[in-house]
Amino acid sequence: MKEYKIVRQRTKFRNTDSEFENELNALAKQGWIVKSSIVMNSSSLFKVILERDKNR
């Protein structure tokens, strides 16, 4: 069985790419894999959908 998590990054100057990359790398160490990404034009919002095995 799989479980999913949605992580978002607002595109503001205080949230740099390296901070978001560090967050994704920390989640990868917990077994999360990027499944998909979504960019919301109207709200400058970037979302990443993560997946991992629930019974790990």
N, CA, C and O atoms as a Tinker XYZ file with bonds, in Angstrom:
   224  protein
     1  N      0.844000   -1.169000    0.000000    73     2
     2  CA     0.000000    0.000000    0.000000    64     1     3
     3  C      0.895000    1.239000    0.000000    63     2     4     5
     4  O      1.972000    1.230000    0.596000    81     3
     5  N      0.455000    2.289000   -0.659000    73     3     6
     6  CA     1.212000    3.535000   -0.773000    64     5     7
     7  C      0.568000    4.627000    0.074000    63     6     8     9
     8  O     -0.627000    4.584000    0.367000    81     7
     9  N      1.384000    5.606000    0.460000    73     7    10
    10  CA     0.866000    6.812000    1.091000    64     9    11
    11  C      1.467000    7.999000    0.360000    63    10    12    13
    12  O      2.528000    7.897000   -0.257000    81    11
    13  N      0.771000    9.130000    0.439000    73    11    14
    14  CA     1.162000   10.306000   -0.325000    64    13    15
    15  C      1.252000   11.527000    0.574000    63    14    16    17
    16  O      0.597000   11.615000    1.612000    81    15
    17  N      2.085000   12.466000    0.143000    73    15    18
    18  CA     2.281000   13.713000    0.876000    64    17    19
    19  C      2.385000   14.821000   -0.165000    63    18    20    21
    20  O      2.988000   14.626000   -1.220000    81    19
    21  N      1.803000   15.977000    0.123000    73    19    22
    22  CA     1.916000   17.139000   -0.749000    64    21    23
    23  C      2.755000   18.187000   -0.035000    63    22    24    25
    24  O      2.455000   18.582000    1.092000    81    23
    25  N      3.816000   18.635000   -0.712000    73    23    26
    26  CA     4.709000   19.658000   -0.179000    64    25    27
    27  C      4.594000   20.868000   -1.091000    63    26    28    29
    28  O      4.539000   20.725000   -2.313000    81    27
    29  N      4.558000   22.053000   -0.505000    73    27    30
    30  CA     4.440000   23.236000   -1.351000    64    29    31
    31  C      5.556000   24.228000   -1.065000    63    30    32    33
    32  O      6.086000   24.302000    0.043000    81    31
    33  N      5.889000   24.977000   -2.089000    73    31    34
    34  CA     6.861000   26.055000   -1.951000    64    33    35
    35  C      6.253000   27.284000   -2.600000    63    34    36    37
    36  O      5.938000   27.281000   -3.790000    81    35
    37  N      6.095000   28.312000   -1.824000    73    35    38
    38  CA     5.672000   29.582000   -2.399000    64    37    39
    39  C      6.907000   30.241000   -2.994000    63    38    40    41
    40  O      7.984000   30.203000   -2.399000    81    39
    41  N      6.756000   30.833000   -4.146000    73    39    42
    42  CA     7.899000   31.444000   -4.820000    64    41    43
    43  C      8.099000   32.862000   -4.306000    63    42    44    45
    44  O      7.693000   33.831000   -4.948000    81    43
    45  N      8.724000   32.970000   -3.153000    73    43    46
    46  CA     9.073000   34.255000   -2.557000    64    45    47
    47  C     10.579000   34.279000   -2.359000    63    46    48    49
    48  O     11.231000   33.235000   -2.354000    81    47
    49  N     11.123000   35.469000   -2.198000    73    47    50
    50  CA    12.575000   35.606000   -2.074000    64    49    51
    51  C     13.121000   34.878000   -0.855000    63    50    52    53
    52  O     14.258000   34.406000   -0.886000    81    51
    53  N     12.347000   34.775000    0.212000    73    51    54
    54  CA    12.868000   34.123000    1.412000    64    53    55
    55  C     12.936000   32.609000    1.286000    63    54    56    57
    56  O     13.651000   31.962000    2.051000    81    55
    57  N     12.214000   32.036000    0.343000    73    55    58
    58  CA    12.269000   30.589000    0.101000    64    57    59
    59  C     13.131000   30.332000   -1.127000    63    58    60    61
    60  O     12.643000   30.397000   -2.255000    81    59
    61  N     14.390000   30.044000   -0.917000    73    59    62
    62  CA    15.290000   29.811000   -2.038000    64    61    63
    63  C     15.169000   28.382000   -2.539000    63    62    64    65
    64  O     14.630000   27.505000   -1.864000    81    63
    65  N     15.687000   28.174000   -3.739000    73    63    66
    66  CA    15.685000   26.824000   -4.303000    64    65    67
    67  C     16.460000   25.862000   -3.416000    63    66    68    69
    68  O     16.059000   24.710000   -3.246000    81    67
    69  N     17.572000   26.328000   -2.848000    73    67    70
    70  CA    18.386000   25.425000   -2.021000    64    69    71
    71  C     17.645000   25.003000   -0.756000    63    70    72    73
    72  O     17.813000   23.874000   -0.297000    81    71
    73  N     16.828000   25.887000   -0.184000    73    71    74
    74  CA    16.034000   25.517000    0.997000    64    73    75
    75  C     15.010000   24.448000    0.634000    63    74    76    77
    76  O     14.808000   23.490000    1.381000    81    75
    77  N     14.362000   24.618000   -0.522000    73    75    78
    78  CA    13.366000   23.647000   -0.966000    64    77    79
    79  C     14.052000   22.323000   -1.302000    63    78    80    81
    80  O     13.526000   21.253000   -0.997000    81    79
    81  N     15.212000   22.399000   -1.924000    73    79    82
    82  CA    15.984000   21.195000   -2.229000    64    81    83
    83  C     16.366000   20.461000   -0.947000    63    82    84    85
    84  O     16.276000   19.234000   -0.890000    81    83
    85  N     16.786000   21.187000    0.069000    73    83    86
    86  CA    17.126000   20.573000    1.359000    64    85    87
    87  C     15.917000   19.886000    1.975000    63    86    88    89
    88  O     16.040000   18.802000    2.546000    81    87
    89  N     14.745000   20.515000    1.860000    73    87    90
    90  CA    13.517000   19.910000    2.390000    64    89    91
    91  C     13.198000   18.609000    1.656000    63    90    92    93
    92  O     12.862000   17.605000    2.285000    81    91
    93  N     13.304000   18.626000    0.318000    73    91    94
    94  CA    13.028000   17.415000   -0.461000    64    93    95
    95  C     14.042000   16.315000   -0.156000    63    94    96    97
    96  O     13.672000   15.143000   -0.080000    81    95
    97  N     15.309000   16.673000    0.020000    73    95    98
    98  CA    16.333000   15.677000    0.359000    64    97    99
    99  C     16.080000   15.057000    1.729000    63    98   100   101
   100  O     16.288000   13.858000    1.915000    81    99
   101  N     15.637000   15.860000    2.681000    73    99   102
   102  CA    15.311000   15.332000    4.015000    64   101   103
   103  C     14.148000   14.349000    3.923000    63   102   104   105
   104  O     14.154000   13.314000    4.589000    81   103
   105  N     13.156000   14.670000    3.103000    73   103   106
   106  CA    12.015000   13.768000    2.923000    64   105   107
   107  C     12.437000   12.489000    2.194000    63   106   108   109
   108  O     11.918000   11.412000    2.485000    81   107
   109  N     13.364000   12.602000    1.261000    73   107   110
   110  CA    13.867000   11.421000    0.545000    64   109   111
   111  C     14.541000   10.451000    1.512000    63   110   112   113
   112  O     14.432000    9.236000    1.344000    81   111
   113  N     15.228000   10.970000    2.510000    73   111   114
   114  CA    15.864000   10.113000    3.517000    64   113   115
   115  C     14.829000    9.345000    4.333000    63   114   116   117
   116  O     15.141000    8.315000    4.931000    81   115
   117  N     13.582000    9.858000    4.357000    73   115   118
   118  CA    12.488000    9.184000    5.056000    64   117   119
   119  C     11.741000    8.227000    4.129000    63   118   120   121
   120  O     10.737000    7.635000    4.523000    81   119
   121  N     12.232000    8.074000    2.894000    73   119   122
   122  CA    11.629000    7.133000    1.961000    64   121   123
   123  C     10.675000    7.744000    0.953000    63   122   124   125
   124  O     10.090000    7.014000    0.153000    81   123
   125  N     10.498000    9.056000    0.963000    73   123   126
   126  CA     9.586000    9.715000    0.031000    64   125   127
   127  C     10.242000    9.864000   -1.341000    63   126   128   129
   128  O     11.434000   10.156000   -1.439000    81   127
   129  N      9.453000    9.662000   -2.398000    73   127   130
   130  CA     9.898000    9.799000   -3.784000    64   129   131
   131  C      8.977000   10.803000   -4.468000    63   130   132   133
   132  O      7.759000   10.746000   -4.302000    81   131
   133  N      9.563000   11.732000   -5.247000    73   131   134
   134  CA     8.752000   12.703000   -5.989000    64   133   135
   135  C      7.982000   11.954000   -7.067000    63   134   136   137
   136  O      8.568000   11.268000   -7.904000    81   135
   137  N      6.663000   12.094000   -7.035000    73   135   138
   138  CA     5.794000   11.421000   -7.994000    64   137   139
   139  C      5.352000   12.375000   -9.094000    63   138   140   141
   140  O      5.222000   11.980000  -10.253000    81   139
   141  N      5.119000   13.645000   -8.725000    73   139   142
   142  CA     4.621000   14.635000   -9.675000    64   141   143
   143  C      4.849000   16.028000   -9.112000    63   142   144   145
   144  O      5.096000   16.194000   -7.917000    81   143
   145  N      4.763000   17.030000   -9.984000    73   143   146
   146  CA     4.845000   18.417000   -9.530000    64   145   147
   147  C      3.817000   19.248000  -10.280000    63   146   148   149
   148  O      3.446000   18.941000  -11.413000    81   147
   149  N      3.365000   20.309000   -9.618000    73   147   150
   150  CA     2.312000   21.166000  -10.162000    64   149   151
   151  C      2.700000   22.612000   -9.913000    63   150   152   153
   152  O      3.131000   22.961000   -8.814000    81   151
   153  N      2.549000   23.461000  -10.935000    73   151   154
   154  CA     2.763000   24.901000  -10.771000    64   153   155
   155  C      1.414000   25.583000  -10.930000    63   154   156   157
   156  O      0.721000   25.395000  -11.931000    81   155
   157  N      1.049000   26.380000   -9.926000    73   155   158
   158  CA    -0.213000   27.116000   -9.954000    64   157   159
   159  C      0.100000   28.546000  -10.390000    63   158   160   161
   160  O      0.683000   29.307000   -9.617000    81   159
   161  N     -0.272000   28.924000  -11.604000    73   159   162
   162  CA     0.068000   30.241000  -12.148000    64   161   163
   163  C     -0.479000   31.397000  -11.337000    63   162   164   165
   164  O      0.247000   32.348000  -11.050000    81   163
   165  N     -1.727000   31.334000  -10.969000    73   163   166
   166  CA    -2.379000   32.485000  -10.342000    64   165   167
   167  C     -1.867000   32.787000   -8.940000    63   166   168   169
   168  O     -1.983000   33.925000   -8.485000    81   167
   169  N     -1.308000   31.810000   -8.245000    73   167   170
   170  CA    -0.903000   32.040000   -6.859000    64   169   171
   171  C      0.605000   31.923000   -6.631000    63   170   172   173
   172  O      1.055000   31.959000   -5.486000    81   171
   173  N      1.388000   31.785000   -7.694000    73   171   174
   174  CA     2.843000   31.606000   -7.567000    64   173   175
   175  C      3.164000   30.477000   -6.592000    63   174   176   177
   176  O      4.025000   30.620000   -5.724000    81   175
   177  N      2.478000   29.376000   -6.739000    73   175   178
   178  CA     2.623000   28.252000   -5.828000    64   177   179
   179  C      3.132000   27.036000   -6.592000    63   178   180   181
   180  O      2.647000   26.730000   -7.682000    81   179
   181  N      4.105000   26.352000   -6.018000    73   179   182
   182  CA     4.673000   25.147000   -6.599000    64   181   183
   183  C      4.413000   24.011000   -5.626000    63   182   184   185
   184  O      4.771000   24.108000   -4.452000    81   183
   185  N      3.791000   22.926000   -6.102000    73   183   186
   186  CA     3.500000   21.779000   -5.248000    64   185   187
   187  C      4.191000   20.543000   -5.797000    63   186   188   189
   188  O      4.318000   20.364000   -7.008000    81   187
   189  N      4.632000   19.699000   -4.882000    73   187   190
   190  CA     5.249000   18.427000   -5.239000    64   189   191
   191  C      4.472000   17.327000   -4.531000    63   190   192   193
   192  O      4.211000   17.411000   -3.332000    81   191
   193  N      4.109000   16.302000   -5.277000    73   191   194
   194  CA     3.413000   15.156000   -4.705000    64   193   195
   195  C      4.445000   14.051000   -4.498000    63   194   196   197
   196  O      5.147000   13.652000   -5.427000    81   195
   197  N      4.522000   13.568000   -3.258000    73   195   198
   198  CA     5.487000   12.540000   -2.877000    64   197   199
   199  C      4.765000   11.238000   -2.572000    63   198   200   201
   200  O      3.600000   11.241000   -2.177000    81   199
   201  N      5.471000   10.121000   -2.761000    73   199   202
   202  CA     4.904000    8.794000   -2.523000    64   201   203
   203  C      5.933000    7.935000   -1.795000    63   202   204   205
   204  O      7.137000    8.082000   -2.006000    81   203
   205  N      5.452000    7.040000   -0.936000    73   203   206
   206  CA     6.300000    6.015000   -0.317000    64   205   207
   207  C      5.428000    4.841000    0.083000    63   206   208   209
   208  O      4.206000    4.954000    0.180000    81   207
   209  N      6.084000    3.706000    0.314000    73   207   210
   210  CA     5.369000    2.529000    0.806000    64   209   211
   211  C      4.905000    2.796000    2.229000    63   210   212   213
   212  O      5.679000    3.266000    3.063000    81   211
   213  N      3.649000    2.498000    2.502000    73   211   214
   214  CA     3.093000    2.748000    3.829000    64   213   215
   215  C      3.659000    1.792000    4.876000    63   214   216   217
   216  O      3.911000    2.194000    6.012000    81   215
   217  N      3.856000    0.558000    4.508000    73   215   218
   218  CA     4.348000   -0.461000    5.449000    64   217   219
   219  C      5.832000   -0.704000    5.234000    63   218   220   221
   220  O      6.229000   -1.788000    4.808000    81   219
   221  N      6.650000    0.290000    5.523000    73   219   222
   222  CA     8.091000    0.142000    5.306000    64   221   223
   223  C      8.802000   -0.148000    6.587000    63   222   224
   224  O     10.023000   -0.304000    6.594000    81   223
